[in-house]
Amino acid sequence: MIAKFFDLKNKKVIITGGSSGIGAEIVKKFCEQDSEVFFLDINENCAENLIKDIKNFNLKEPNFFFCDLQDITKLRSILQKIGNTHVLINNAGNDDRHTLEDITEKYFIERLNLNLKHYFFASQAVLKYMTEIKSGSIINLSSVSWIRAANTFSLYASAKSAIIGLTRSLAKEFGKYNIRVNAILPGSIATERQKELWLKSNLKDEILDLQCIKRQLLPADVANLALYLASDVSSGCTKQNFIVDGGLT
C-alpha cells in the first residue's frame, strides 16, 4: 500500500546519489507522490535503468543529471538550473572499507569530499530558492555506523558523525526562513551493494540477533521516513536525528 502525502504533489525534490540503493528507492517513492523529482549521480547506467523501471510502473518520470558531486562548481550549476526547490535530500556517499594503516592524506580528503563536503554546498545552494518560497525541507542521510563504532571504515563513520553536527547547525541557521533540516540514520539496510559485498549470511544473522525487530530492513524503510520529513505533516520537526535500524543501536 502506498501512503499518500498530498502536499508533495508537484513539489520539486532534489536527491543526490539517486541511481541505486537507498537513493533509488527515495526517487521511486517521490515519483509515487507525483513530485517533480531531480536526481544527481555519477552512474549513468543505473540511472537509465531506474528511469525505465519507474516508467514501467506508469509513474511520473524523474529528471536525471550526471554529476560528480566532488565537483562543487558543477553541482552549483545544476542546482541553479533546477531553480526553486522544496526538498533537498543529501544522500550520496561511499562506504568502502579501509584499514587505518592504508589511509593516506589524499584518501582522507577524498573520503570527506565524497561523504560530507557536497552536503554543505548543496544546502548552501538551495537556501536562496527555499527562502524565496519561504519553505523547505533538507534531509541529510547519516548512518548509525559512528554510533556503533565500526572499525573498518573510520573515515566514513567520521563523515557521517559530522553530518549530525552540520544538520543541527543548519537547522538553527535556516529556521528563521521556515526551512527544516533533519537527519536520517539508517542501520543495516539490505541494498544490492550491501548484499553483494558485506551482508553475508553470518553477518546478517548477527545483525538480526542484535536488532529488536527481527527482519531485514529494506531501502523502503528509509525512503518512507524521507517522505514524512519532506511533507508538511512533519512541519514541527527540525534539528533532529531519526534512526531507522530496527533497534540495532
KEKE-3310 file (N, C-alpha, C; in steps of 0.2 Angstrom, whole numbers, plus 5000, padded with zeros to 4 digits):
npx = (5004:5003:5007:5000:5005:4998:5003:5015:5014:5019:5029:5046:5059:5075:5087:5103:5114:5105:5104:5105:5103:5098:5095:5089:5077:5072:5070:5060:5049:5046:5042:5031:5023:5019:5028:5040:5054:5071:5087:5104:5119:5133:5133:5128:5122:5115:5106:5098:5092:5085:5076:5069:5063:5054:5046:5040:5030:5021:5023:5027:5039:5056:5069:5086:5102:5119:5132:5147:5149:5159:5164:5161:5157:5151:5140:5134:5130:5120:5110:5106:5101:5090:5083:5069:5067:5059:5062:5077:5087:5101:5110:5120:5135:5149:5154:5165:5177:5191:5207:5216:5229:5231:5227:5229:5234:5228:5218:5211:5206:5198:5188:5181:5177:5168:5158:5154:5157:5149:5136:5136:5138:5127:5116:5119:5117:5104:5097:5095:5084:5074:5072:5065:5053:5049:5049:5054:5063:5076:5085:5097:5107:5113:5121:5121:5133:5144:5139:5139:5152:5160:5174:5180:5179:5183:5184:5172:5163:5167:5163:5150:5146:5149:5140:5129:5132:5132:5119:5112:5117:5114:5100:5097:5102:5094:5081:5074:5070:5059:5064:5067:5078:5084:5091:5093:5097:5101:5102:5107:5104:5097:5103:5107:5120:5125:5122:5129:5142:5145:5134:5133:5127:5132:5135:5122:5114:5120:5117:5103:5101:5105:5096:5080:5069:5065:5068:5075:5080:5074:5078:5066:5061:5069:5066:5052:5052:5059:5049:5040:5047:5049:5037:5024:5017:5026:5030:5033:5045:5062:5080:5083:5088:5084:5083:5084:5085:5079:5081:5094:5104)
npy = (4994:5011:5025:5041:5058:5072:5085:5084:5083:5088:5095:5101:5091:5087:5074:5068:5056:5046:5035:5022:5009:5015:5028:5027:5021:5031:5040:5033:5033:5046:5049:5041:5049:5059:5070:5082:5076:5077:5070:5067:5059:5049:5038:5033:5022:5015:5025:5026:5014:5014:5024:5018:5008:5015:5021:5010:5007:5017:5029:5046:5053:5054:5067:5066:5071:5070:5070:5072:5073:5078:5089:5104:5116:5111:5105:5116:5123:5114:5114:5127:5128:5120:5127:5135:5125:5113:5102:5095:5081:5075:5063:5055:5045:5035:5020:5012:5000:5002:5001:5007:5008:5010:5022:5037:5054:5060:5050:5052:5065:5063:5054:5062:5072:5065:5060:5071:5085:5089:5089:5101:5111:5109:5112:5125:5130:5128:5136:5150:5148:5141:5151:5161:5155:5153:5142:5125:5109:5100:5085:5075:5061:5051:5039:5025:5020:5027:5028:5015:5012:5006:4997:4996:5006:5020:5033:5035:5034:5045:5055:5053:5056:5069:5075:5075:5086:5096:5096:5100:5112:5119:5118:5127:5139:5140:5140:5152:5155:5147:5134:5118:5106:5090:5074:5057:5042:5027:5010:4993:4991:4982:4984:4981:4983:4981:4968:4961:4964:4964:4960:4945:4929:4925:4938:4944:4936:4939:4953:4953:4946:4956:4966:4974:4972:4958:4957:4959:4975:4986:4997:5004:5006:5017:5026:5029:5036:5047:5053:5057:5067:5076:5081:5092:5087:5084:5097:5102:5097:5098:5100:5087:5069:5055:5038:5023:5008:4997:4995:4992:5000)
npz = (5000:4996:5005:5004:5003:5001:4999:4994:4980:4964:4970:4970:4971:4976:4974:4979:4973:4968:4960:4964:4977:4993:4989:4976:4979:4986:4976:4968:4978:4979:4966:4966:4973:4965:4964:4957:4952:4954:4951:4955:4950:4947:4941:4926:4919:4929:4932:4920:4920:4931:4928:4918:4925:4933:4924:4918:4928:4926:4932:4937:4928:4933:4933:4927:4931:4927:4938:4946:4962:4969:4962:4965:4958:4947:4953:4959:4947:4942:4952:4951:4939:4940:4950:4959:4974:4984:4992:4998:4997:5004:5000:4994:4995:5000:5006:5006:5013:5024:5031:5045:5043:5030:5026:5017:5016:5004:5002:5013:5012:5000:5004:5013:5005:4997:5006:5014:5010:4999:5005:5012:5003:4993:5001:5005:4992:4989:4998:4994:4985:4993:5003:4995:4992:5005:5013:5016:5016:5021:5020:5027:5024:5036:5046:5057:5059:5065:5078:5082:5081:5071:5065:5052:5043:5047:5042:5034:5045:5052:5044:5043:5056:5057:5049:5057:5066:5056:5052:5063:5065:5053:5054:5064:5059:5047:5051:5053:5041:5039:5035:5037:5044:5045:5050:5044:5050:5044:5048:5046:5031:5018:5004:4986:4984:4998:5000:4991:4994:5008:5017:5021:5025:5039:5045:5043:5051:5063:5064:5064:5076:5085:5083:5088:5081:5071:5057:5041:5036:5024:5009:5007:5020:5024:5014:5016:5028:5024:5015:5025:5032:5022:5019:5024:5035:5044:5050:5062:5065:5066:5066:5071:5074:5066:5068:5059:5061:5066:5080:5082:5088)
capx = (5000:5006:5004:5000:5007:4996:5006:5021:5012:5022:5034:5052:5063:5082:5091:5109:5116:5099:5104:5105:5102:5093:5094:5085:5071:5069:5067:5054:5044:5043:5038:5024:5019:5019:5033:5044:5060:5078:5092:5111:5123:5139:5132:5123:5119:5110:5101:5094:5088:5080:5070:5065:5059:5049:5041:5036:5025:5017:5024:5029:5046:5061:5074:5092:5108:5125:5136:5152:5147:5165:5164:5156:5155:5145:5134:5130:5127:5114:5105:5104:5097:5083:5079:5065:5067:5055:5065:5084:5089:5108:5110:5126:5140:5153:5156:5171:5180:5198:5211:5219:5236:5231:5224:5234:5231:5224:5212:5207:5202:5193:5183:5177:5173:5163:5153:5152:5158:5144:5130:5136:5137:5121:5112:5120:5115:5096:5095:5092:5077:5069:5070:5061:5046:5048:5048:5059:5065:5083:5086:5103:5107:5119:5122:5122:5140:5148:5137:5141:5160:5163:5181:5183:5178:5183:5183:5165:5160:5168:5159:5143:5145:5150:5133:5124:5133:5130:5112:5109:5119:5110:5093:5097:5103:5089:5075:5071:5067:5054:5067:5068:5084:5084:5095:5091:5102:5100:5106:5109:5099:5098:5103:5110:5128:5127:5121:5134:5149:5146:5129:5133:5123:5134:5134:5115:5111:5122:5113:5096:5101:5106:5090:5074:5064:5069:5068:5080:5077:5075:5078:5059:5061:5072:5063:5046:5053:5061:5043:5037:5051:5048:5030:5022:5015:5031:5032:5036:5051:5069:5086:5083:5091:5079:5086:5080:5089:5076:5083:5101:5109)
capy = (5000:5017:5031:5047:5064:5075:5091:5083:5083:5093:5099:5100:5087:5085:5069:5066:5049:5043:5030:5015:5008:5019:5034:5025:5019:5038:5043:5030:5035:5053:5048:5039:5055:5064:5075:5084:5073:5078:5066:5068:5054:5048:5031:5034:5016:5014:5030:5024:5008:5016:5028:5013:5004:5020:5022:5004:5007:5022:5034:5052:5052:5059:5070:5064:5075:5067:5075:5070:5078:5082:5095:5109:5121:5108:5104:5123:5125:5110:5117:5134:5126:5117:5133:5134:5119:5112:5097:5093:5075:5074:5055:5052:5043:5029:5016:5007:4998:5003:5000:5013:5009:5011:5029:5042:5061:5060:5046:5055:5071:5061:5051:5068:5075:5060:5059:5076:5091:5091:5090:5108:5116:5108:5115:5132:5132:5129:5141:5155:5146:5140:5157:5164:5152:5154:5135:5120:5103:5097:5079:5073:5054:5050:5032:5023:5017:5031:5026:5008:5012:5001:4998:4995:5012:5026:5040:5035:5035:5052:5060:5053:5059:5076:5076:5077:5092:5100:5096:5104:5119:5122:5119:5133:5145:5141:5140:5159:5156:5142:5129:5112:5102:5084:5069:5050:5037:5020:5004:4989:4991:4977:4986:4976:4983:4978:4961:4958:4965:4963:4957:4938:4925:4926:4945:4945:4933:4943:4959:4951:4945:4962:4971:4972:4969:4953:4956:4963:4981:4987:5004:5007:5008:5024:5031:5031:5041:5053:5056:5060:5073:5081:5083:5097:5083:5085:5104:5104:5093:5101:5099:5080:5064:5050:5032:5018:5002:4991:4994:4989:5004)
capz = (5000:4995:5009:5000:5006:4995:4999:4990:4973:4960:4974:4967:4976:4973:4978:4977:4973:4967:4955:4966:4984:4996:4985:4971:4982:4988:4970:4967:4982:4977:4960:4968:4976:4959:4965:4952:4955:4951:4955:4953:4951:4943:4937:4921:4918:4934:4932:4915:4922:4936:4925:4914:4930:4935:4918:4918:4933:4924:4937:4935:4926:4936:4929:4929:4930:4928:4942:4951:4967:4971:4958:4968:4953:4943:4957:4960:4941:4941:4956:4949:4933:4943:4952:4966:4977:4990:4996:4996:5001:5003:5001:4991:4999:4999:5012:5005:5019:5024:5037:5047:5041:5022:5024:5015:5016:4998:5003:5019:5009:4995:5008:5016:4999:4994:5011:5018:5008:4995:5009:5014:4997:4991:5006:5003:4985:4988:5003:4990:4982:4998:5006:4991:4993:5012:5015:5013:5020:5019:5024:5027:5026:5040:5047:5064:5059:5070:5085:5084:5081:5067:5064:5045:5039:5051:5038:5033:5051:5054:5040:5045:5063:5056:5046:5063:5068:5051:5052:5069:5064:5048:5056:5068:5055:5042:5054:5053:5034:5039:5032:5042:5042:5049:5048:5045:5052:5043:5051:5041:5025:5013:4997:4982:4986:5004:5000:4987:4996:5015:5021:5020:5030:5046:5047:5043:5057:5069:5065:5066:5083:5089:5082:5092:5076:5068:5050:5037:5034:5016:5007:5008:5027:5025:5010:5019:5033:5020:5013:5031:5034:5017:5020:5029:5040:5050:5050:5068:5066:5064:5070:5074:5071:5065:5067:5056:5062:5069:5087:5082:5092)
cpx = (5004:5003:5005:5000:5005:4999:5013:5020:5015:5027:5041:5056:5069:5085:5097:5111:5110:5098:5103:5104:5097:5091:5089:5078:5068:5066:5061:5048:5041:5040:5031:5020:5017:5023:5037:5051:5066:5083:5098:5115:5128:5138:5126:5119:5113:5104:5096:5090:5083:5074:5066:5060:5053:5044:5037:5030:5020:5017:5027:5037:5051:5066:5081:5098:5114:5129:5141:5152:5153:5167:5159:5153:5150:5139:5130:5126:5120:5109:5102:5099:5090:5079:5075:5065:5063:5059:5072:5085:5096:5109:5117:5132:5144:5155:5161:5175:5188:5201:5215:5226:5237:5229:5230:5231:5226:5218:5208:5203:5197:5187:5178:5173:5167:5157:5151:5152:5152:5137:5130:5134:5131:5116:5113:5117:5107:5093:5091:5085:5072:5067:5065:5054:5044:5046:5053:5060:5071:5084:5093:5104:5114:5119:5123:5129:5144:5145:5139:5149:5163:5170:5184:5182:5177:5182:5176:5161:5161:5164:5152:5141:5145:5143:5128:5125:5131:5123:5109:5111:5115:5103:5092:5097:5097:5082:5071:5068:5061:5057:5069:5074:5084:5089:5092:5097:5100:5104:5108:5103:5101:5098:5107:5118:5129:5127:5127:5141:5150:5140:5128:5129:5125:5133:5126:5112:5114:5118:5106:5096:5101:5100:5084:5069:5068:5067:5073:5077:5079:5075:5071:5058:5063:5068:5056:5047:5055:5054:5040:5040:5050:5042:5029:5019:5020:5034:5035:5043:5057:5074:5086:5086:5086:5083:5081:5084:5086:5078:5090:5105:5105)
cpy = (5006:5023:5037:5054:5069:5082:5090:5083:5089:5097:5097:5097:5085:5080:5068:5059:5045:5037:5023:5015:5012:5025:5032:5024:5026:5041:5040:5032:5042:5053:5046:5044:5060:5070:5076:5082:5075:5074:5066:5062:5053:5042:5032:5028:5014:5019:5028:5019:5010:5020:5023:5010:5009:5020:5016:5003:5013:5028:5040:5051:5057:5062:5069:5069:5071:5072:5071:5075:5081:5088:5100:5114:5118:5107:5111:5124:5121:5113:5123:5133:5124:5123:5132:5127:5118:5108:5095:5087:5074:5067:5052:5051:5037:5026:5011:5006:5000:5002:5006:5014:5011:5018:5034:5049:5062:5056:5049:5061:5068:5058:5057:5071:5071:5060:5065:5083:5094:5092:5098:5112:5115:5112:5123:5134:5133:5134:5147:5154:5145:5146:5161:5161:5151:5147:5130:5114:5100:5091:5076:5066:5053:5042:5031:5020:5021:5029:5019:5007:5006:5002:4997:5001:5019:5032:5040:5037:5042:5057:5060:5056:5067:5079:5078:5084:5097:5101:5100:5111:5123:5123:5126:5139:5146:5142:5147:5160:5150:5136:5124:5108:5096:5079:5062:5046:5030:5016:5000:4988:4986:4980:4981:4977:4980:4971:4957:4959:4962:4959:4949:4935:4926:4933:4946:4942:4937:4950:4958:4950:4951:4967:4969:4969:4964:4952:4961:4969:4983:4995:5008:5010:5015:5029:5033:5036:5048:5057:5060:5067:5078:5084:5088:5094:5084:5092:5106:5100:5096:5100:5092:5075:5058:5043:5027:5012:4996:4990:4991:4993:5005)
cpz = (5000:5000:5004:5005:5001:4994:4995:4982:4970:4964:4970:4972:4972:4977:4975:4978:4973:4963:4958:4974:4987:4992:4979:4973:4984:4982:4968:4971:4981:4971:4961:4970:4971:4960:4958:4954:4951:4955:4951:4955:4946:4939:4932:4919:4923:4934:4926:4917:4927:4933:4921:4919:4932:4930:4917:4923:4932:4930:4934:4934:4930:4931:4932:4927:4931:4932:4946:4956:4971:4967:4960:4963:4948:4947:4958:4953:4940:4945:4954:4943:4935:4946:4959:4968:4983:4995:4993:5000:4999:5005:4999:4995:4997:5005:5011:5012:5018:5031:5039:5044:5033:5021:5023:5016:5010:4999:5008:5016:5004:4999:5011:5011:4997:4999:5015:5014:5004:4999:5010:5008:4993:4995:5005:4997:4985:4993:4999:4988:4988:5002:5002:4991:5001:5015:5012:5018:5017:5024:5022:5029:5030:5041:5055:5065:5065:5077:5087:5084:5077:5065:5057:5041:5043:5048:5036:5039:5053:5050:5042:5052:5061:5053:5051:5065:5063:5051:5057:5068:5059:5050:5060:5064:5050:5045:5053:5046:5033:5035:5037:5039:5047:5046:5049:5045:5050:5047:5045:5036:5020:5006:4993:4984:4992:5004:4996:4990:5004:5019:5019:5026:5037:5048:5047:5049:5063:5070:5067:5074:5087:5088:5086:5087:5072:5061:5047:5035:5027:5015:5008:5015:5028:5020:5012:5024:5029:5017:5019:5032:5028:5017:5025:5035:5046:5051:5056:5070:5063:5069:5074:5070:5071:5064:5064:5056:5065:5076:5087:5087:5099)
residu = (MET:ILE:ALA:LYS:PHE:PHE:ASP:LEU:LYS:ASN:LYS:LYS:VAL:ILE:ILE:THR:GLY:GLY:SER:SER:GLY:ILE:GLY:ALA:GLU:ILE:VAL:LYS:LYS:PHE:CYS:GLU:GLN:ASP:SER:GLU:VAL:PHE:PHE:LEU:ASP:ILE:ASN:GLU:ASN:CYS:ALA:GLU:ASN:LEU:ILE:LYS:ASP:ILE:LYS:ASN:PHE:ASN:LEU:LYS:GLU:PRO:ASN:PHE:PHE:PHE:CYS:ASP:LEU:GLN:ASP:ILE:THR:LYS:LEU:ARG:SER:ILE:LEU:GLN:LYS:ILE:GLY:ASN:THR:HIS:VAL:LEU:ILE:ASN:ASN:ALA:GLY:ASN:ASP:ASP:ARG:HIS:THR:LEU:GLU:ASP:ILE:THR:GLU:LYS:TYR:PHE:ILE:GLU:ARG:LEU:ASN:LEU:ASN:LEU:LYS:HIS:TYR:PHE:PHE:ALA:SER:GLN:ALA:VAL:LEU:LYS:TYR:MET:THR:GLU:ILE:LYS:SER:GLY:SER:ILE:ILE:ASN:LEU:SER:SER:VAL:SER:TRP:ILE:ARG:ALA:ALA:ASN:THR:PHE:SER:LEU:TYR:ALA:SER:ALA:LYS:SER:ALA:ILE:ILE:GLY:LEU:THR:ARG:SER:LEU:ALA:LYS:GLU:PHE:GLY:LYS:TYR:ASN:ILE:ARG:VAL:ASN:ALA:ILE:LEU:PRO:GLY:SER:ILE:ALA:THR:GLU:ARG:GLN:LYS:GLU:LEU:TRP:LEU:LYS:SER:ASN:LEU:LYS:ASP:GLU:ILE:LEU:ASP:LEU:GLN:CYS:ILE:LYS:ARG:GLN:LEU:LEU:PRO:ALA:ASP:VAL:ALA:ASN:LEU:ALA:LEU:TYR:LEU:ALA:SER:ASP:VAL:SER:SER:GLY:CYS:THR:LYS:GLN:ASN:PHE:ILE:VAL:ASP:GLY:GLY:LEU:THR)
# end
